[in-house]
Amino acid sequence: MAELKGEYIYDFYDVKEYVEKHAKTCPERNEAIETLHSIYLDAQENDTPLSEIHECSAKEYAKEIVEGLPHMAPEKKKIIKRIVIAVLAVAFILTAFFTSDVWNMYVGGFNYRMKFFERTNGYGLYYTDEDFIVNLTDENWKDPKSYSNLSELGIYFDKVTFEKDAYFDVFMTSKTIQTSLTSYMHFKPCMTYGTAQYYRDFKFHEPVTAEINGVTYIGKLMTCDATGRDLKYWIFFEPEDENADCTGCREAFKNGEELKITFGEIDMEHWSYPGLKQMLIEGRLPFFVPYRLEKDE
């Protein structure tokens, strides 16, 4: 095929490409292309014009060749085309969904809220005027039922550690919880803003105090981490009175004495995804958001 030159090679490849596209891959097609090449090569050697090979266009000539070969029926081509379109549509929809605010908020929780603050609607609320008091022992702090007033809000103890008599650490988690999936109506008549996802969590604030073995401790919120889906807290407790005798506090806790922890203010944070229609109205794509959840260490 490399011997063909000029107009002969261009015309030959126009015909060849059409045949290969529309005829089935089979020995008959290969034989037809080889014969076609020989025809063009003879015409080139004898200076025979292309018009003697075919009077019509290269495409029309190729169509005549394909008609004599096994080829794909038009209906089958349509079916294949529809399948390809359907597969691409499904791939687009799945990609859009798994990069959407709805999915990212479900997977990322408060982490997504903090990273993409402008894509969500939210507000804080002072939860209660009453203190939250829990009484923990070395055996029961792992059981959420022993501090139901907090666990009902989605707040859990992860670890209670007495490193020394004078100091101890409390590690806690505030779960991101989906509260509803609903559609809501905007104030304009007949204007719905689509489906919205609503979430909430609770945030601790100082002061936090604790008592055991007659010693009062003051808790300091060392970190509040939203690396993962939920909020993580590390509260460091030290004696309110620096001269207090803390001897035996660690042993008392290990021996079953209750550690009374009092939480003051707890804020409730609500946030939601505005909804598909509202995002589009505001000119923002509700999907293809580049987000990756970083897990807790």
Stockholm file with secondary structure:
# STOCKHOLM 1.0

chainA/1-297         MAELKGEYIYDFYDVKEYVEKHAKTCPERNEAIETLHSIYLDAQENDTPLSEIHECSAKEYAKEIVEGLPHMAPEKKKIIKRIVIAVLAVAFILTAFFTSDVWNMYVGGFNYRMKFFERTNGYGLYYTDEDFIVNLTDENWKDPKSYSNLSELGIYFDKVTFEKDAYFDVFMTSKTIQTSLTSYMHFKPCMTYGTAQYYRDFKFHEPVTAEINGVTYIGKLMTCDATGRDLKYWIFFEPEDENADCTGCREAFKNGEELKITFGEIDMEHWSYPGLKQMLIEGRLPFFVPYRLEKDE
#=GR chainA/1-297 SS CTTCCHHHHHHHHHHHHHHHHHBCSSHHHHHHHHHHHHHHHHHHHTTCCHHHHCSSCHHHHHHHHHHTSCBCCHHHHHHHHHHHHHHHHHHHHHHHHTTSHHHHHHHHTHHHHHHTGGGSEEEEEECCSSCEEEEECTTTTTCGGGGHHHHTTTEEEEEEECSSSSCEEEEEEECCEEEEEEEEECSSTTCEEEEEEEEEEEEECSCEEEEETTEEEEEEEEEEECSSSSEEEEEEEEESSTTCCCTTHHHHHHTTCCEEEEECCEEEEEEECCCHHHHHHTTCCSSCCCCCCCCCC
#=GC SS_cons         CTTCCHHHHHHHHHHHHHHHHHBCSSHHHHHHHHHHHHHHHHHHHTTCCHHHHCSSCHHHHHHHHHHTSCBCCHHHHHHHHHHHHHHHHHHHHHHHHTTSHHHHHHHHTHHHHHHTGGGSEEEEEECCSSCEEEEECTTTTTCGGGGHHHHTTTEEEEEEECSSSSCEEEEEEECCEEEEEEEEECSSTTCEEEEEEEEEEEEECSCEEEEETTEEEEEEEEEEECSSSSEEEEEEEEESSTTCCCTTHHHHHHTTCCEEEEECCEEEEEEECCCHHHHHHTTCCSSCCCCCCCCCC
//
